[in-house]
Amino acid sequence: RRDARRNYCADWDDLLAYCQSSAAPVGRFLLTLHGESAETFAASDALCAALQVLNHLQDCAKDLARLDRVYLPVDMLAAVGLDREVLRRPASPPELRRVFDRILDLTDGLILRARLLVPQVRDIRLRLQTAITVEVAARLSGRLRREDPLAQAVKLTPADYAQLGAVGLLRGLAV
């Protein structure tokens, strides 16, 4: 419903509220399906929000071009003198890079909170998948810090996934 009414996020809290109604229910559903406690929901919500924000950063130009939607907080853009039209450029100006980095700083805080989910998950298969997913989010955040989503598709490589799978498995089993 929100996408039908509004095509932007006013600020970080608004973006998190969007994630709470779109991404968080998926994580909660998976946890409930595997018999996990509701005590896992807060860390899961952080992971789901981080993944969604990272996806919004990856797709910011496409979301504007194809859907007429901007999920980057409008107040952050305005604070550096930008508006949504900057996302139509072939590359990010320094002011937009600062917005991306601010969003990534906040997202890294979500990822840090999401790391608490791994030891909370009792189901071993779900715990391993969760550990891998947290590692994927952290790696993608780092990649988005170094690369420009306006200039090129920012994504993980098969080698990244292989490495992150191994790291995630080790972290998930270490609990």
C-alpha positions, 0 to 999 in steps of 0.5 A: 500500500505504501508504494502505491501512496508514496514514492520516497522515504523522508528520512532514515526512520521512514526508510526503516519503517518501510523495511519493517513492513516489507522485509521484516515480515519475511525474516519473522516468517522464516524464524517462526516456520523453523520454531524459533523464539520471538526473541530473535525478531529484533536481530532478524528485523535488523538483518532484513532492514540491512539487506533491503537498504543495501538492495535499495542502494544497489538499485537506486538508479533503476528504482527511479527510472523504472518505478519512479521511486527513491528509497534514499532518505530525502533529507539526506539528499537535501542536506548536501544540496541534492534531489532525486534527479541526481540518480539519473547521472552516469556517476555519483558526484561527491555529495551523493557519495557522502549520502551513500556513505552515511547510509552505509554507516547506519546500515553497518550498525544494523549488520552489527545488531544482526550478528546477534541473531546467529547464536540465537537461532537454534535450528542448525540449518537456519543458523548456518544460513543466517550466518552466511547471510550476515556475511553477505550483507557485510561484504556487500556494504563494503563493496558499495563503499568502494564502488559506484552504483550509478556507474556500474552494477555493484554485486558480489561475485561467485568467488565472494559467495564461496568465501562467504559461505565458508566463513558463514559456516564456520561462524554458524558452527562456532556457536 
